[in-house]
Amino acid sequence: MSERDETFELRPRIIAWLVVGIPLAWGVAQVTIKSAALFQ
Amino acid sequence: MSAAGFLDRSRCIAPPGYDRWRVPPAALAIHLSIGQAYAFSVFNLPLTKILGVTAPVPEDWKLTTIGWIFSVAIVFLGLSAFTFGRWLEEAGPRKAMFASASCFGGGFLVAALGVQIHQIWLVYLGYGVLGGIGLGLGYIAPVSTLIKWFPDRPGMATGLAIMGFGGGAMIGSPLAVALMDFFKSSTSVGVAEAFVVMGILYFAFMMFGVFTVQVPGPGWLPASYTAKRKAEFGATPAVPTIGTPAGRSNAERRPMAKDVHVNEAIRTPQFWLLWVVLCLNVTAGIGVLGQASPMIQEMFPGGVSAQAAAGFVGLLSLANMAGRFVWSSASDIIGRRRTYMVYFALGALLYASVPSAGRMENATLFVAFYCVIMSMYGGGFATIPAYLRDQFGEMHVGAIHGRLLTAWSLAGVAGPVLVNYIREYQINHGVAKGDAYSATMYLMAGLLVVGFVANWLVQSVHATHHYNPERGPMRV
């Protein structure tokens, strides 16, 4: 597989993971901030 | 191409060389959405003042009335998974995920109408019945698909999807709060408007999963797995044995050597032992999860503020979500049976130790114990599909998983009732609030010991139950 082909294969995978990863990361960040209150 | 054609199983068969790591995001899109159900409690207080807006008036719904919305949804999750599991295997994941998105998103819209005209039965019908059906379909469809894509790491794959269900609450809760804040006015608490927006948003997000989900092509197996599989099944038909010729349903494909038909699976002791395993693991976790905030405040009076208690609940959610992926992935290495042995043995030990942590006034130890307990509660959910796959093969794993989820429905109703009843009984008999949880903890430890025995009794399914296409779907 050429370098160009690998880039082509990788891009949809990255996009797909970003679509679900960004909302999940936002949710985890919200909860982590809230959890910090336990240690204050 | 018609819309119906696009949803057909035959239209979502992956071409040769398809990157299987593009499938988990499709599963996560569904699970992150339906996981919102765990965050439904953020609507509880606003729903008690729909008419009064600033404070409840006598005509407003009571908390006990509102509490049934979540319970109905969980019951219908189990019922729909039970009823439609077999259909899902025939129809394919794309159609099932589309039905899930329609029911879950549509359920929000019907519930919004119920809130707007203040008819609780419409909220039960919308979020409870319709939404619950969406939950059941959406829960099992991606799991069954990922098991087929990752036969070499089924625990990791299902853990990834079911982790999304745990993570869904983390998105759903702040999203709901932000939307209600945005829409609230002098005449509205903003719930109906938030329901409409969430229904549309979740439908759109789930459609990403519908569009991107793929099933493995005929005879597909990961290269690294082929040699192992040949060794496992010896002289059984040459690889590929799990191929699905394009356009043929899952039931028509050639079975694995260990495949068990769904109707046969429920006749085996293994199915019912695993049903007990899931039911007890969920019962032990779900009741306490719902009481985490008041529990830590009452066990450490004056030491833990309401804000810190909310932080504790958040930490438990993180442990629950992380446990789904970590424990389930670990089960690929140490084995499913051993993993559940750890859940039950360590869980029982920790539950029995929680009252001591309370008496020692050691909040750090208390929090640490609960984080581990909740990680195993999540792990129990995530590991069960791979356990079913080990026992019954891949052929009907979605349908069998669907039938097993009735254990969740029962535990979802029984767990909180049990915990609340014991607590009330203790308090009514003069036990201090902080000590009233001790009996509950010991009971939970006892339930986990029973679960340990049930799991210990699980042995491999006898070969007489294995599916043989020449004899038909049932053992003769």
Chai-1 contact restraints between the chains, C-beta under 6 A:
chainA,res_idxA,chainB,res_idxB,connection_type,confidence,min_distance_angstrom,max_distance_angstrom,comment,restraint_id
A,E9,B,D19,contact,1.0,0.0,6.0,A-B,restraint_1
A,P12,B,R22,contact,1.0,0.0,6.0,A-B,restraint_2
A,R13,B,D19,contact,1.0,0.0,6.0,A-B,restraint_3
A,R13,B,W21,contact,1.0,0.0,6.0,A-B,restraint_4
A,R13,B,R22,contact,1.0,0.0,6.0,A-B,restraint_5
A,A16,B,R22,contact,1.0,0.0,6.0,A-B,restraint_6
A,A16,B,P25,contact,1.0,0.0,6.0,A-B,restraint_7
A,W17,B,P25,contact,1.0,0.0,6.0,A-B,restraint_8
A,V19,B,F208,contact,1.0,0.0,6.0,A-B,restraint_9
A,V20,B,P25,contact,1.0,0.0,6.0,A-B,restraint_10
A,V20,B,L28,contact,1.0,0.0,6.0,A-B,restraint_11
A,V20,B,A29,contact,1.0,0.0,6.0,A-B,restraint_12
A,P23,B,I171,contact,1.0,0.0,6.0,A-B,restraint_13
A,L24,B,G167,contact,1.0,0.0,6.0,A-B,restraint_14
A,G27,B,G167,contact,1.0,0.0,6.0,A-B,restraint_15
A,G27,B,M170,contact,1.0,0.0,6.0,A-B,restraint_16
A,G27,B,I171,contact,1.0,0.0,6.0,A-B,restraint_17
A,V28,B,M170,contact,1.0,0.0,6.0,A-B,restraint_18
A,Q30,B,P174,contact,1.0,0.0,6.0,A-B,restraint_19
A,V31,B,M170,contact,1.0,0.0,6.0,A-B,restraint_20
A,V31,B,G314,contact,1.0,0.0,6.0,A-B,restraint_21
A,V31,B,S317,contact,1.0,0.0,6.0,A-B,restraint_22
A,V31,B,L318,contact,1.0,0.0,6.0,A-B,restraint_23
A,K34,B,G311,contact,1.0,0.0,6.0,A-B,restraint_24
A,K34,B,G314,contact,1.0,0.0,6.0,A-B,restraint_25
A,S35,B,G311,contact,1.0,0.0,6.0,A-B,restraint_26
A,S35,B,G314,contact,1.0,0.0,6.0,A-B,restraint_27
A,S35,B,L315,contact,1.0,0.0,6.0,A-B,restraint_28
A,A37,B,Q307,contact,1.0,0.0,6.0,A-B,restraint_29
A,A37,B,A308,contact,1.0,0.0,6.0,A-B,restraint_30
A,A37,B,G311,contact,1.0,0.0,6.0,A-B,restraint_31
A,L38,B,A308,contact,1.0,0.0,6.0,A-B,restraint_32
A,L38,B,G311,contact,1.0,0.0,6.0,A-B,restraint_33
A,L38,B,F312,contact,1.0,0.0,6.0,A-B,restraint_34
